[in-house]
Amino acid sequence: AEGLPEAIDDGDVYPTQDVKARARLLAEKFSFDVTEARKIWCFGPEATGPNMVVDVSKGVQYLNEIKDSVIGGFQWASKEGPLCEENLRGGDLIFMMSPFMLTL
C-alpha cells in the first residue's frame, strides 16, 4: 500500500500497537481488509521495519507450527535484501497457503 512504509517509519503504524486499532487504521488509510490486517505476523527487518508478513490463509491446520520459522526467514531476508545486503523496504509478504501444501 502506498504510503505505508512511511507511516511505519513515522510511528503511525507499529508492531506493539493494539491489533484492532492497527487493523482499523490500515483499513481506513491503506485499504487493507480488516480481518487480514489483524493477522500481521511480524514487521521486519529487526521486528520494526517497513515490511510485514500477513497471514491471509484460510482453513490451514498446523500453521502455527511453522510460524517461528517463517518469521525468522523473513527477518533474515528483509535485513539482507535481494541484492548487495541492503535492507528490503516496503515489501509485503502475503502468506497464503492451501491446506494441501502443509503436511506434517
All heavy atoms as an XYZ file, in Angstrom:
804
protein
N       0.842     -1.180      0.000
C       0.000      0.000      0.000
C       0.886      1.243      0.000
O       1.831      1.328      0.774
C      -0.906     -0.010      1.219
N       0.564      2.142     -0.861
C       1.359      3.354     -0.990
C       1.286      4.191      0.285
O       0.214      4.429      0.826
C       0.861      4.175     -2.176
C       1.792      5.293     -2.535
C       1.402      5.969     -3.838
O       0.905      5.283     -4.750
O       1.599      7.192     -3.911
N       2.418      4.617      0.767
C       2.487      5.440      1.968
C       2.620      4.648      3.258
O       2.920      5.208      4.307
N       2.433      3.330      3.207
C       2.529      2.521      4.416
C       3.942      2.465      4.986
O       4.111      2.616      6.204
C       1.968      1.121      4.178
C       1.959      0.180      5.384
C       1.225      0.802      6.570
C       1.338     -1.147      5.002
N       4.987      2.272      4.169
C       6.336      2.278      4.757
C       6.655      3.575      5.505
O       7.261      3.547      6.573
C       7.257      2.107      3.542
C       6.416      1.404      2.532
C       5.020      1.952      2.741
N       6.210      4.686      4.967
C       6.443      5.962      5.628
C       5.655      6.049      6.944
O       6.149      6.583      7.936
C       6.046      7.129      4.710
C       6.950      7.291      3.511
C       6.656      6.304      2.373
O       5.586      5.658      2.374
O       7.505      6.182      1.475
N       4.419      5.525      6.952
C       3.607      5.528      8.172
C       4.255      4.664      9.251
O       4.213      5.003     10.437
C       2.191      5.036      7.872
N       4.883      3.567      8.843
C       5.590      2.720      9.804
C       6.823      3.450     10.322
O       7.073      3.477     11.533
C       5.962      1.366      9.163
C       4.687      0.570      8.841
C       6.875      0.565     10.089
C       4.912     -0.664      7.993
N       7.591      4.064      9.417
C       8.784      4.822      9.829
C       8.425      5.978     10.756
O       9.157      6.278     11.694
C       9.527      5.367      8.616
C      10.282      4.288      7.860
O      10.557      3.218      8.452
O      10.595      4.524      6.678
N       7.284      6.633     10.509
C       6.862      7.777     11.327
C       6.243      7.360     12.653
O       5.958      8.214     13.493
C       5.852      8.637     10.554
C       6.475      9.318      9.351
O       7.720      9.422      9.291
O       5.718      9.755      8.455
N       5.988      6.053     12.832
C       5.423      5.575     14.085
C       3.907      5.587     14.128
O       3.324      5.362     15.189
N       3.256      5.832     12.991
C       1.789      5.793     12.960
C       1.276      4.357     13.007
O       0.186      4.094     13.509
C       1.258      6.479     11.695
C       1.635      7.953     11.648
O       1.813      8.566     12.724
O       1.764      8.491     10.529
N       2.041      3.438     12.454
C       1.745      2.003     12.478
C       2.971      1.337     13.084
O       4.088      1.575     12.634
C       1.488      1.458     11.053
C       1.232     -0.035     11.088
C       0.335      2.189     10.391
N       2.765      0.507     14.112
C       3.907     -0.122     14.769
C       3.528     -1.491     15.339
O       2.353     -1.778     15.562
C       4.485      0.787     15.863
C       3.471      1.294     16.857
C       3.281      0.634     18.076
C       2.709      2.427     16.598
C       2.350      1.098     18.992
C       1.789      2.893     17.510
C       1.616      2.230     18.710
O       0.698      2.687     19.613
N       4.523     -2.351     15.552
C       4.264     -3.738     15.940
C       3.533     -3.923     17.264
O       2.740     -4.842     17.403
C       5.654     -4.363     16.020
C       6.526     -3.488     15.225
C       5.936     -2.116     15.296
N       3.785     -3.078     18.239
C       3.164     -3.252     19.557
C       1.822     -2.538     19.684
O       1.219     -2.547     20.757
C       4.116     -2.764     20.667
O       4.452     -1.392     20.428
C       5.381     -3.617     20.705
N       1.360     -1.962     18.614
C       0.079     -1.261     18.581
C      -1.062     -2.251     18.823
O      -0.974     -3.418     18.444
C      -0.059     -0.614     17.198
C      -1.160      0.368     17.025
C      -1.044      1.066     15.658
O      -0.309      0.623     14.782
N      -1.753      2.150     15.506
N      -2.133     -1.795     19.450
C      -3.309     -2.630     19.647
C      -3.761     -3.181     18.289
O      -3.888     -2.425     17.319
C      -4.436     -1.813     20.290
C      -5.707     -2.607     20.433
O      -5.726     -3.548     21.246
O      -6.683     -2.296     19.709
N      -3.991     -4.485     18.229
C      -4.291     -5.155     16.958
C      -5.538     -4.579     16.297
O      -5.551     -4.319     15.091
C      -4.441     -6.676     17.182
C      -4.895     -7.368     15.913
C      -3.141     -7.262     17.667
N      -6.583     -4.353     17.070
C      -7.834     -3.827     16.497
C      -7.662     -2.392     16.012
O      -8.161     -2.024     14.947
C      -8.958     -3.920     17.511
C      -9.393     -5.343     17.774
C     -10.536     -5.394     18.766
C     -10.939     -6.832     19.036
N     -12.025     -6.922     20.004
N      -6.956     -1.585     16.778
C      -6.729     -0.193     16.378
C      -5.873     -0.126     15.117
O      -6.148      0.653     14.208
C      -6.066      0.585     17.512
N      -4.838     -0.982     15.064
C      -3.977     -1.010     13.884
C      -4.746     -1.489     12.660
O      -4.615     -0.934     11.572
C      -2.767     -1.906     14.136
C      -1.806     -1.924     12.969
C      -0.562     -2.720     13.264
N      -0.883     -4.103     13.561
C      -0.184     -4.865     14.402
N       0.863     -4.379     15.018
N      -0.531     -6.116     14.606
N      -5.599     -2.499     12.829
C      -6.403     -3.016     11.707
C      -7.356     -1.944     11.188
O      -7.514     -1.783      9.978
C      -7.178     -4.251     12.147
N      -7.955     -1.211     12.091
C      -8.872     -0.140     11.685
C      -8.128      0.951     10.913
O      -8.583      1.414      9.872
C      -9.548      0.433     12.935
C     -10.738      1.304     12.672
C     -11.521      1.682     13.931
N     -10.724      1.803     15.150
C     -10.772      0.938     16.171
N     -11.552     -0.102     16.130
N     -10.018      1.123     17.246
N      -6.949      1.320     11.400
C      -6.132      2.336     10.720
C      -5.699      1.854      9.338
O      -5.795      2.605      8.356
C      -4.905      2.661     11.570
C      -3.901      3.634     10.952
C      -4.478      5.044     10.953
C      -2.597      3.599     11.703
N      -5.242      0.616      9.244
C      -4.817      0.070      7.956
C      -5.981     -0.020      6.976
O      -5.808      0.205      5.778
C      -4.172     -1.300      8.143
C      -2.808     -1.304      8.835
C      -2.363     -2.725      9.148
C      -1.770     -0.582      7.998
N      -7.156     -0.339      7.470
C      -8.336     -0.415      6.602
C      -8.737      0.967      6.101
O      -9.044      1.147      4.919
C      -9.490     -1.066      7.348
N      -8.720      1.946      6.984
C      -9.163      3.295      6.618
C      -8.165      4.012      5.710
O      -8.546      4.640      4.731
C      -9.393      4.122      7.883
C     -10.600      3.682      8.683
C     -10.705      4.376     10.032
O      -9.849      5.236     10.348
O     -11.639      4.037     10.776
N      -6.883      3.944      6.031
C      -5.888      4.726      5.301
C      -5.223      3.986      4.140
O      -4.747      4.607      3.206
C      -4.801      5.222      6.256
C      -5.281      6.309      7.192
C      -4.124      6.943      7.888
C      -4.598      8.125      8.711
N      -3.489      8.839      9.334
N      -5.180      2.633      4.230
C      -4.399      1.894      3.247
C      -5.184      0.779      2.566
O      -4.601     -0.087      1.928
C      -3.132      1.328      3.897
C      -2.283      2.393      4.526
C      -2.252      2.557      5.896
C      -1.535      3.256      3.750
C      -1.486      3.539      6.484
C      -0.761      4.246      4.320
C      -0.738      4.397      5.694
N      -6.488      0.779      2.709
C      -7.400     -0.160      2.035
C      -7.118     -1.633      2.337
O      -7.306     -2.487      1.491
C      -7.374      0.060      0.519
O      -7.722      1.380      0.216
N      -6.656     -1.919      3.539
C      -6.473     -3.301      3.961
C      -7.828     -3.900      4.314
O      -8.735     -3.196      4.755
C      -5.611     -3.371      5.229
C      -4.147     -3.590      4.976
C      -3.387     -2.614      4.366
C      -3.538     -4.753      5.382
C      -2.038     -2.794      4.156
C      -2.191     -4.949      5.177
C      -1.441     -3.971      4.563
N      -7.963     -5.205      4.157
C      -9.100     -5.926      4.701
C      -8.876     -6.017      6.216
O      -7.786     -6.374      6.659
C      -9.163     -7.327      4.084
C     -10.284     -8.144      4.657
O     -11.422     -8.019      4.162
O     -10.020     -8.912      5.615
N      -9.889     -5.669      7.017
C      -9.735     -5.623      8.472
C      -9.326     -6.983      9.038
O      -8.458     -7.072      9.907
C     -11.028     -5.116      9.149
C     -10.921     -5.184     10.661
C     -11.334     -3.696      8.719
N      -9.931     -8.043      8.534
C      -9.603     -9.383      9.027
C      -8.151     -9.734      8.746
O      -7.452    -10.275      9.611
C     -10.531    -10.427      8.367
O     -11.882    -10.044      8.603
C     -10.285    -11.806      8.939
N      -7.684     -9.427      7.565
C      -6.293     -9.699      7.218
C      -5.337     -8.800      8.003
O      -4.261     -9.237      8.405
C      -6.072     -9.540      5.724
C      -6.785    -10.595      4.916
C      -6.709    -10.368      3.419
O      -6.058     -9.387      2.981
O      -7.294    -11.184      2.687
N      -5.722     -7.572      8.237
C      -4.870     -6.640      8.979
C      -4.686     -7.090     10.428
O      -3.705     -6.731     11.066
C      -5.460     -5.233      8.930
N      -5.608     -7.882     10.937
C      -5.477     -8.421     12.296
C      -4.543     -9.625     12.349
O      -4.224    -10.102     13.426
C      -6.843     -8.821     12.835
C      -7.724     -7.637     13.133
C      -9.041     -8.058     13.690
N      -9.859     -6.876     13.943
C     -11.121     -6.927     14.286
N     -11.732     -8.088     14.418
N     -11.790     -5.812     14.500
N      -4.122    -10.102     11.187
C      -3.287    -11.293     11.138
C      -1.872    -10.981     10.661
O      -1.248    -11.772      9.973
C      -3.952    -12.345     10.247
C      -5.275    -12.837     10.825
C      -6.034    -13.716      9.873
C      -5.377    -15.062      9.714
N      -6.160    -15.979      8.858
N      -1.359     -9.821     11.041
C       0.033     -9.474     10.745
C       0.908    -10.266     11.707
O       0.747    -10.164     12.916
C       0.276     -7.963     10.883
C      -0.540     -7.205      9.842
C       1.767     -7.647     10.763
C      -0.515     -5.704     10.006
N       1.805    -11.060     11.149
C       2.681    -11.877     11.984
C       3.875    -11.098     12.506
O       4.290    -11.279     13.628
C       3.179    -13.086     11.209
C       2.216    -14.225     11.148
C       0.926    -14.244     11.600
C       2.464    -15.512     10.604
N       0.378    -15.465     11.351
C       1.296    -16.268     10.734
C       3.560    -16.092      9.995
C       1.197    -17.576     10.303
C       3.457    -17.397      9.559
C       2.290    -18.140      9.724
N       4.463    -10.259     11.660
C       5.639     -9.517     12.103
C       5.944     -8.372     11.147
O       5.431     -8.318     10.041
C       6.855    -10.437     12.215
S       7.473    -11.046     10.633
N       6.790     -7.476     11.631
C       7.368     -6.405     10.841
C       8.856     -6.730     10.700
O       9.429     -7.423     11.533
C       7.216     -5.058     11.553
C       5.803     -4.537     11.601
C       4.880     -5.064     12.486
C       5.407     -3.519     10.758
C       3.584     -4.585     12.534
C       4.113     -3.028     10.798
C       3.201     -3.557     11.685
N       9.489     -6.214      9.673
C      10.911     -6.502      9.520
C      11.579     -5.472      8.627
O      10.901     -4.756      7.906
N      12.875     -5.323      8.657
C      13.791     -6.107      9.475
C      13.806     -5.648     10.933
O      13.295     -4.574     11.256
C      15.149     -5.854      8.821
C      15.027     -4.512      8.175
C      13.580     -4.398      7.774
N      14.396     -6.486     11.748
C      14.566     -6.212     13.177
C      13.251     -5.962     13.891
O      13.178     -5.179     14.835
C      15.560     -5.074     13.383
C      16.938     -5.416     12.816
C      17.930     -4.291     12.911
O      17.629     -3.257     13.538
O      19.022     -4.456     12.343
N      12.184     -6.569     13.413
C      10.857     -6.552     14.038
C      10.196     -5.175     14.081
O       9.131     -5.017     14.671
C      10.911     -7.153     15.447
N      10.793     -4.161     13.457
C      10.192     -2.833     13.478
C      10.177     -2.161     12.113
O       9.638     -1.067     11.979
C      10.954     -1.896     14.443
O      12.327     -1.826     14.028
C      10.885     -2.393     15.870
N      10.785     -2.765     11.120
C      10.948     -2.136      9.806
C       9.663     -2.023      9.007
O       8.594     -2.482      9.424
N       9.745     -1.426      7.826
C       8.580     -1.121      6.998
C       8.112     -2.271      6.106
O       7.494     -2.043      5.075
C       9.058      0.058      6.160
C      10.505     -0.202      5.979
C      10.954     -0.823      7.270
N       8.404     -3.504      6.483
C       7.963     -4.686      5.752
C       7.180     -5.553      6.714
O       7.415     -5.515      7.921
C       9.175     -5.470      5.242
C      10.151     -4.602      4.504
O       9.847     -4.097      3.438
N      11.326     -4.390      5.073
N       6.252     -6.353      6.193
C       5.498     -7.206      7.098
C       5.042     -8.494      6.456
O       4.950     -8.590      5.241
C       4.317     -6.468      7.696
C       3.399     -5.810      6.749
S       2.213     -4.832      7.672
C       1.511     -3.940      6.340
N       4.792     -9.473      7.315
C       4.248    -10.758      6.900
C       2.789    -10.771      7.346
O       2.494    -10.545      8.520
C       4.987    -11.940      7.554
C       4.312    -13.259      7.205
C       6.434    -11.958      7.119
N       1.900    -11.012      6.398
C       0.466    -11.062      6.680
C      -0.047    -12.451      6.318
O       0.146    -12.913      5.201
C      -0.301     -9.996      5.859
C      -1.780    -10.023      6.208
C       0.277     -8.615      6.107
N      -0.693    -13.102      7.262
C      -1.265    -14.430      7.026
C      -2.691    -14.262      6.513
O      -3.575    -13.848      7.242
C      -1.257    -15.224      8.336
C      -2.019    -16.526      8.232
O      -2.249    -17.007      7.113
O      -2.371    -17.073      9.296
N      -2.895    -14.585      5.257
C      -4.246    -14.498      4.672
C      -4.777    -15.884      4.316
O      -5.744    -16.009      3.575
C      -4.280    -13.572      3.431
C      -3.915    -12.157      3.802
C      -3.392    -14.099      2.330
N      -4.144    -16.907      4.878
C      -4.593    -18.268      4.591
C      -5.902    -18.558      5.321
O      -6.213    -17.953      6.341
C      -3.521    -19.278      4.991
O      -3.250    -19.173      6.369
N      -6.648    -19.496      4.789
C      -7.942    -19.875      5.369
C      -7.973    -21.391      5.515
O      -7.671    -22.129      4.585
C      -9.088    -19.448      4.456
C      -9.057    -17.985      4.062
C     -10.099    -17.213      4.818
C     -10.279    -15.820      4.259
N      -9.355    -14.839      4.685
N      -8.334    -21.866      6.683
C      -8.537    -23.283      6.901
C      -7.292    -24.139      6.851
O      -7.369    -25.316      6.520
N      -6.137    -23.577      7.174
C      -4.893    -24.346      7.142
C      -4.553    -24.770      8.565
O      -4.389    -23.928      9.445
C      -3.732    -23.529      6.544
C      -2.448    -24.317      6.552
C      -4.082    -23.067      5.145
N      -4.450    -26.053      8.782
C      -4.110    -26.568     10.102
C      -2.603    -26.549     10.303
O      -1.836    -26.609      9.344
C      -4.617    -27.994     10.256
C      -6.116    -28.102     10.221
C      -6.561    -29.550     10.392
O      -5.768    -30.433     10.636
N      -7.848    -29.766     10.262
N      -2.191    -26.461     11.524
C      -0.786    -26.537     11.927
C       0.066    -25.387     11.419
O       1.296    -25.484     11.406
C      -0.158    -27.869     11.487
C      -0.939    -29.066     11.931
C      -1.560    -29.891     10.998
C      -1.083    -29.374     13.279
C      -2.290    -30.990     11.398
C      -1.819    -30.468     13.689
C      -2.412    -31.273     12.744
O      -3.139    -32.358     13.135
N      -0.545    -24.302     11.008
C       0.225    -23.169     10.500
C       1.092    -22.561     11.602
O       2.206    -22.109     11.343
C      -0.716    -22.119      9.904
C      -0.115    -21.117      8.954
C       0.651    -21.803      7.842
C      -1.191    -20.235      8.369
N       0.592    -22.569     12.831
C       1.388    -22.025     13.939
C       2.656    -22.836     14.191
O       3.593    -22.327     14.803
C       0.547    -21.928     15.207
C      -0.373    -20.732     15.171
O      -0.055    -19.727     14.556
N      -1.508    -20.834     15.826
N       2.685    -24.083     13.722
C       3.871    -24.924     13.884
C       5.066    -24.368     13.108
O       6.213    -24.586     13.495
C       3.586    -26.353     13.419
C       2.455    -27.036     14.147
C       2.779    -27.355     15.597
O       3.951    -27.640     15.885
O       1.855    -27.286     16.428
N       4.822    -23.682     12.014
C       5.917    -23.156     11.189
C       6.056    -21.640     11.298
O       6.938    -21.055     10.683
C       5.741    -23.550      9.703
C       4.491    -22.919      9.100
C       5.739    -25.057      9.551
C       4.447    -22.980      7.591
N       5.217    -21.014     12.098
C       5.201    -19.546     12.191
C       6.572    -18.986     12.575
O       7.053    -18.037     11.944
C       4.138    -19.106     13.193
C       3.999    -17.611     13.320
C       2.856    -17.245     14.251
C       2.714    -15.758     14.388
N       1.581    -15.398     15.261
N       7.207    -19.552     13.596
C       8.516    -19.042     14.022
C       9.562    -19.155     12.921
O      10.388    -18.256     12.743
C       8.998    -19.770     15.273
C       8.201    -19.404     16.513
O       7.557    -18.331     16.516
O       8.208    -20.194     17.482
N       9.516    -20.234     12.157
C      10.468    -20.411     11.052
C      10.224    -19.400      9.942
O      11.164    -18.844      9.373
C      10.370    -21.827     10.490
O      10.733    -22.772     11.464
N       8.955    -19.148      9.627
C       8.614    -18.160      8.595
C       9.077    -16.774      9.032
O       9.694    -16.033      8.258
C       7.100    -18.165      8.304
C       6.704    -16.992      7.418
C       6.686    -19.476      7.661
N       8.811    -16.430     10.282
C       9.215    -15.116     10.799
C      10.740    -14.985     10.788
O      11.274    -13.957     10.366
C       8.631    -14.879     12.206
C       7.115    -14.682     12.101
C       9.294    -13.681     12.879
C       6.404    -14.637     13.438
N      11.441    -16.026     11.229
C      12.905    -15.983     11.225
C      13.474    -15.801      9.826
O      14.385    -15.002      9.613
N      12.922    -16.539      8.877
C      13.371    -16.404      7.493
C      13.068    -15.033      6.926
O      13.884    -14.442      6.207
N      11.904    -14.501      7.252
C      11.530    -13.170      6.778
C      12.431    -12.097      7.375
O      12.855    -11.174      6.677
C      10.067    -12.882      7.107
C       9.624    -11.516      6.705
C       9.407    -11.211      5.372
C       9.436    -10.525      7.644
C       9.009     -9.944      4.981
C       9.029     -9.249      7.270
C       8.811     -8.963      5.943
N      12.732    -12.210      8.664
C      13.613    -11.224      9.305
C      14.982    -11.227      8.622
O      15.538    -10.175      8.326
C      13.762    -11.520     10.805
C      12.518    -11.290     11.608
C      12.046     -9.852     11.592
O      12.811     -8.904     11.429
N      10.759     -9.673     11.757
N      15.513    -12.420      8.370
C      16.806    -12.522      7.704
C      16.738    -11.940      6.299
O      17.591    -11.154      5.895
C      17.257    -13.985      7.660
C      18.522    -14.152      6.903
C      19.788    -13.931      7.354
C      18.643    -14.550      5.535
N      20.696    -14.175      6.341
C      20.011    -14.558      5.214
C      17.721    -14.909      4.551
C      20.480    -14.899      3.960
C      18.198    -15.256      3.298
C      19.564    -15.243      3.017
N      15.731    -12.352      5.519
C      15.623    -11.903      4.126
C      15.389    -10.395      4.028
O      15.933     -9.738      3.146
C      14.491    -12.649      3.424
N      14.593     -9.833      4.936
C      14.331     -8.393      4.863
C      15.541     -7.580      5.314
O      15.729     -6.448      4.895
C      13.084     -8.013      5.664
O      13.253     -8.285      7.039
N      16.395     -8.165      6.146
C      17.610     -7.464      6.558
C      18.694     -7.560      5.485
O      19.385     -6.593      5.202
C      18.145     -8.056      7.859
C      19.439     -7.433      8.318
C      19.359     -7.025      9.743
C      20.647     -6.425     10.237
N      20.753     -5.015      9.971
N      18.831     -8.731      4.875
C      19.891     -8.935      3.879
C      19.494     -8.434      2.496
O      20.357     -8.085      1.710
C      20.262    -10.416      3.811
C      20.845    -10.956      5.105
C      22.107    -10.234      5.542
O      22.954     -9.925      4.686
O      22.245     -9.976      6.746
N      18.212     -8.423      2.183
C      17.744     -7.920      0.898
C      18.069     -8.848     -0.255
O      18.852     -9.777     -0.122
N      17.478     -8.565     -1.410
C      17.707     -9.428     -2.572
C      19.069     -9.238     -3.224
O      19.587    -10.142     -3.854
C      16.585     -9.033     -3.530
C      16.209     -7.646     -3.130
C      16.487     -7.541     -1.661
N      19.659     -8.072     -3.078
C      20.965     -7.771     -3.679
C      21.818     -6.961     -2.707
O      21.308     -6.122     -1.967
C      20.801     -6.946     -4.959
C      20.030     -7.591     -6.108
C      19.760     -6.552     -7.183
C      20.828     -8.739     -6.697
N      23.084     -7.179     -2.721
C      24.056     -6.299     -2.059
C      23.830     -6.109     -0.566
O      24.223     -5.094     -0.003
C      24.089     -4.930     -2.735
S      24.430     -5.014     -4.484
N      23.160     -7.029      0.097
C      22.936     -6.957      1.534
C      22.313     -5.626      1.974
O      22.671     -5.066      3.002
C      24.232     -7.232      2.286
C      24.779     -8.620      2.023
C      26.050     -8.920      2.768
O      26.463     -8.131      3.630
O      26.642     -9.960      2.473
N      21.381     -5.119      1.178
C      20.664     -3.895      1.537
C      19.316     -4.272      2.116
O      18.666     -5.201      1.642
C      20.454     -3.016      0.306
C      21.737     -2.494     -0.286
C      21.492     -1.678     -1.546
O      20.358     -1.675     -2.057
O      22.444     -1.052     -2.019
N      18.870     -3.545      3.131
C      17.573     -3.829      3.734
C      16.457     -3.708      2.705
O      16.454     -2.804      1.870
C      17.279     -2.852      4.879
C      18.100     -3.139      6.114
O      18.810     -4.128      6.196
N      17.999     -2.267      7.083
N      15.521     -4.627      2.799
C      14.310     -4.557      1.985
C      13.455     -3.423      2.537
O      13.399     -3.203      3.744
C      13.569     -5.893      2.104
C      12.316     -6.094      1.279
C      12.665     -6.105     -0.200
C      11.661     -7.410      1.661
N      12.775     -2.702      1.654
C      11.948     -1.583      2.116
C      10.609     -1.604      1.401
O      10.527     -1.583      0.186
C      12.643     -0.264      1.838
C      11.785      0.914      2.246
C      12.600      2.161      2.432
N      11.732      3.280      2.698
C      11.116      3.507      3.853
N      11.282      2.683      4.848
N      10.346      4.548      4.017
N       9.541     -1.618      2.193
C       8.195     -1.518      1.634
C       7.702     -2.796      0.998
O       6.807     -2.764      0.167
N       8.246     -3.928      1.396
C       7.802     -5.192      0.827
C       6.795     -5.881      1.730
O       7.005     -5.980      2.925
N       5.689     -6.310      1.178
C       4.700     -7.061      1.941
C       4.786     -8.512      1.507
O       4.733     -8.807      0.320
C       3.269     -6.584      1.655
C       3.034     -5.158      2.100
O       3.738     -4.707      3.016
O       2.154     -4.498      1.528
N       4.926     -9.391      2.461
C       4.856    -10.805      2.165
C       3.467    -11.263      2.585
O       3.145    -11.254      3.761
C       5.917    -11.589      2.931
C       5.848    -13.109      2.794
C       6.069    -13.511      1.332
C       6.869    -13.770      3.673
N       2.652    -11.549      1.618
C       1.307    -12.032      1.895
C       1.410    -13.546      1.947
O       1.729    -14.188      0.944
C       0.306    -11.577      0.809
C       0.356    -10.065      0.628
C      -1.093    -12.065      1.136
C      -0.018     -9.255      1.846
N       1.171    -14.103      3.096
C       1.390    -15.525      3.330
C       0.107    -16.285      3.059
O      -0.840    -16.226      3.832
C       1.855    -15.728      4.775
C       2.394    -17.081      5.043
C       3.566    -17.506      4.437
C       1.742    -17.937      5.905
C       4.072    -18.757      4.686
C       2.244    -19.190      6.160
C       3.412    -19.598      5.551
N       0.057    -16.968      1.914
C      -1.104    -17.769      1.552
C      -0.663    -19.218      1.435
O       0.345    -19.509      0.802
C      -1.688    -17.316      0.226
C      -2.246    -15.926      0.265
S      -3.087    -15.467     -1.243
C      -1.715    -15.115     -2.310
N      -1.404    -20.086      2.054
C      -1.064    -21.487      1.976
C      -2.353    -22.291      1.870
O      -3.296    -22.056      2.615
C      -0.278    -21.910      3.225
C       0.162    -23.345      3.170
S       1.223    -23.761      4.551
C       2.725    -22.940      4.082
N      -2.385    -23.196      0.934
C      -3.561    -24.048      0.809
C      -3.439    -25.198      1.801
O      -2.335    -25.562      2.191
C      -3.691    -24.588     -0.617
O      -2.888    -25.712     -0.772
N      -4.545    -25.789      2.207
C      -4.484    -26.908      3.146
C      -3.692    -28.090      2.596
O      -3.227    -28.922      3.342
C      -5.953    -27.292      3.337
C      -6.728    -26.102      2.931
C      -5.891    -25.385      1.901
N      -3.495    -28.151      1.303
C      -2.801    -29.284      0.690
C      -1.292    -29.084      0.637
O      -0.560    -30.003      0.349
C      -3.337    -29.521     -0.717
C      -4.817    -29.709     -0.722
C      -5.652    -28.724     -1.205
C      -5.388    -30.864     -0.216
C      -7.018    -28.885     -1.197
C      -6.748    -31.040     -0.179
C      -7.577    -30.051     -0.683
N      -0.818    -27.887      0.914
C       0.609    -27.616      0.827
C       1.352    -27.992      2.094
O       2.547    -28.237      2.070
C       0.844    -26.141      0.522
C       0.411    -25.724     -0.873
S       0.533    -23.969     -1.139
C       2.283    -23.703     -1.090
N       0.674    -28.006      3.221
C       1.335    -28.228      4.508
C       0.969    -29.623      5.019
O      -0.164    -29.884      5.370
C       0.887    -27.173      5.514
C       1.499    -27.261      6.912
C       3.004    -27.077      6.833
C       0.900    -26.203      7.812
N       1.939    -30.487      5.035
C       1.700    -31.823      5.576
C       2.775    -32.097      6.614
O       3.967    -31.926      6.356
C       1.739    -32.903      4.483
O       2.977    -32.816      3.806
C       0.605    -32.746      3.501
N       2.367    -32.496      7.786
C       3.315    -32.786      8.862
C       3.253    -34.247      9.231
O       2.293    -34.900      9.170
C       3.009    -31.929     10.095
C       3.122    -30.440      9.893
C       2.707    -29.703     11.148
C       4.543    -30.055      9.541
